[in-house]
Amino acid sequence: GGYLSFPKEGFTLSVDVPVSRNPRLFTVLDEMDKEIVLAGGRVYLSKDGRMKPNAFRQMYPRLEDWQAVKLRVDPNNTFTSDLSRRLALT
């Protein structure tokens, strides 16, 4: 039930893809993100290393609620991470 909680009713599909030099890899993964959004699914944030901010916002509709709490408890943005910077969380 958390603002950025991953679990929801349904199925979980795990796909581990090795990083390669194939120039199409990230294009394919971005297309998979679009399909996940269309299906109402989410990417598990602690396993993600490349999702784009737009896809994240579509998968996690309670982001603005989380951002309001974050701003209230950390107005100087002291607590941050590579993930939060990549996904433009704050």
Secondary structure by P-SEA (a helix, b strand, c coil): cccccccccbbbbbbbbccccccaaaaaaaaaaaaaaaacccccccccccccaaaaaaaccaaaaaaaaaaaaccccccccaaaaaaccc
